[in-house]
């Protein structure tokens, strides 16, 4: 291996050296030992001999070795070699085919020598190893030496005392330190330029056997002390096949060029990493304005001092943008890193502005390409601003560089991301344009999703409200107030509804339901069920019978699971018949009593099928109040429903006897959380004296 140390520093061998455990090379070669007497008979037979020849000691001892292990055609030759060794005392070495116990022939490497005991008797010692094993070990050793000496990776071997035994030419070249300055010296005497305590790290690897791989080191090596070099260093403990620790090796890979290139690009990479991380914050909601603000927040101040997100008005309405003439934009967000006149020069969020065809932002959306002006002139500012006054403000703000990139999603241009630099002295360049375009493309998909969601939500809400009735102005013996409140802007419209239906015999049906699901499908299903409920009420079906028919009807409706409460109030009897289909129980308020939830059979939701519905009749006399509601009023993720129901009862008790419209508003004010995730239907009825 390159350069090695032939003897220990200081010379000589200690008693500890002589008592050191053997190396694993003999084990690796599986050397067999056999001793023959002068007649050629086996007198000693080692376990390795049994492995090599196949015969046990009991089978081999006392037998003629040649006849036992050599094919008949080779026996005379073997006898002659044996006689020569025994007669002359000359050692013999070579490879010879032998016969294994199983009948196969194997080529074995032999070392034979004559022995003499204290009685003058002569013996022959034969050391044997499988020739293929010997060849493999020799080949591996030669290959290892060649690889190490020619490797571009610096390599060093240290003994257990951490003294250098060998280094290869690559390590000499990388460090600029010749092998002569290392061999025989301790690591802490040589590696002072690597870190403050190199020997401690090496000692830990030597003691624990835990390798250190690809540790990056920046240093000033002896061969070039004026410049920093970067290396990737790995440390390994060396052991023989028996696990005995031989020392330690380490490798050094020169990564200086990569390190210097990385250092030069560090600022650009940091900016890219910041924008990549920040891009995850765009599109956290399905609200169009929020998404636009998130995009503006991402690029300021990392990429621009001032940013504006402008949508084509046609994209907001789902129309095709004109290909000529002025372009109309609606500003969604404006963000500035500092107070600047460039902000009032931009369109305020919500404003609709027209930009002529020669304006750069119009050019950006028409060509679907970024518009980059590294250094702006007054003429450029006039083409950036919407009018002359805005151009003057941009000049006053010190806008010196401009970049606009289109917001494109699914092949459609939605608008543009408008970027300006005022305090940042660097002009926009192609790298900035690439980053802005990449970020705008990702944000545009989020904006398009928000746009599509809001359009669908608006359609569902319009359908929902159109299907909800206006409470009748006159109901026999009954006063009713109703409210519907959709889910927050981030949630889809659900399928909640209420109804108050005049029936035969001065009776009134009160219905509140909740179709599971959301969006247009839920609203449409709600409309079907509400219409059916009105039809059943007009033919005077009892509540349980009406729910049974509604349950059967849901078999043909896509949204099949619906909860419902169906009540029929009879002012002549002063009674209210109530039936539930998996719905929350109503709250009853009587004069002089606190509000309470009625204990009624819950029933199964509509759409389950095959479950009978059970109605309950309660007294409902003038002054009594009944509140029907959907789960969106009382279910939240932050509070248990029991606590929310208790809050509802307290609110109903506090508002009993007041104007029912005020009662509904107060209930929603107390229980409805901002941005609720579910819509709410609420109906409050109060019995009135009736003499009809």
GIHU-V989861 format. One record per run of one state. SS is the DSSP state (H for helix, E for strand, L for the rest). FROM is the first residue (numbers start at 1). LEN is the number of residues. If there is no record, write none. Layout:
BEGIN
((SS & FROM & LEN) (SS & FROM & LEN))
END
This chain:
BEGIN
((L & 1 & 2) (E & 3 & 2) (L & 5 & 10) (H & 15 & 4) (L & 19 & 6) (H & 25 & 5) (L & 30 & 2) (E & 32 & 5) (L & 37 & 4) (E & 41 & 5) (L & 46 & 1) (H & 47 & 7) (L & 54 & 3) (H & 57 & 4) (L & 61 & 3) (E & 64 & 1) (H & 65 & 5) (L & 70 & 2) (H & 72 & 17) (L & 89 & 3) (E & 92 & 8) (L & 100 & 5) (E & 105 & 12) (L & 117 & 5) (E & 122 & 9) (H & 131 & 20) (L & 151 & 3) (E & 154 & 5) (L & 159 & 4) (E & 163 & 5) (L & 168 & 1) (H & 169 & 7) (L & 176 & 3) (H & 179 & 3) (L & 182 & 1) (E & 183 & 1) (L & 184 & 2) (E & 186 & 1) (H & 187 & 4) (L & 191 & 7) (H & 198 & 11) (L & 209 & 3) (E & 212 & 8) (L & 220 & 2) (H & 222 & 3) (L & 225 & 4) (E & 229 & 11) (L & 240 & 5) (E & 245 & 10) (L & 255 & 1) (H & 256 & 9) (L & 265 & 1) (H & 266 & 14) (L & 280 & 8) (H & 288 & 12) (E & 300 & 1) (L & 301 & 3) (E & 304 & 1) (L & 305 & 1) (E & 306 & 7) (H & 313 & 5) (L & 318 & 9) (E & 327 & 10) (L & 337 & 4) (H & 341 & 5) (L & 346 & 6) (E & 352 & 4) (L & 356 & 4) (H & 360 & 8) (L & 368 & 3) (E & 371 & 3) (L & 374 & 4) (H & 378 & 7) (L & 385 & 3) (H & 388 & 10) (L & 398 & 3) (E & 401 & 9) (L & 410 & 2) (E & 412 & 10) (L & 422 & 8) (H & 430 & 38) (L & 468 & 7) (E & 475 & 1) (L & 476 & 2) (E & 478 & 8) (L & 486 & 9) (E & 495 & 8) (L & 503 & 1) (H & 504 & 3) (L & 507 & 1) (E & 508 & 8) (L & 516 & 4) (H & 520 & 19) (L & 539 & 4) (H & 543 & 14) (L & 557 & 5) (E & 562 & 9) (L & 571 & 4) (E & 575 & 7) (L & 582 & 5) (E & 587 & 3) (L & 590 & 6) (E & 596 & 2) (L & 598 & 8) (E & 606 & 1) (L & 607 & 8) (E & 615 & 5) (L & 620 & 5) (E & 625 & 5) (L & 630 & 1) (H & 631 & 3) (L & 634 & 7) (H & 641 & 15) (L & 656 & 4) (H & 660 & 12) (L & 672 & 8) (E & 680 & 8) (L & 688 & 5))
END
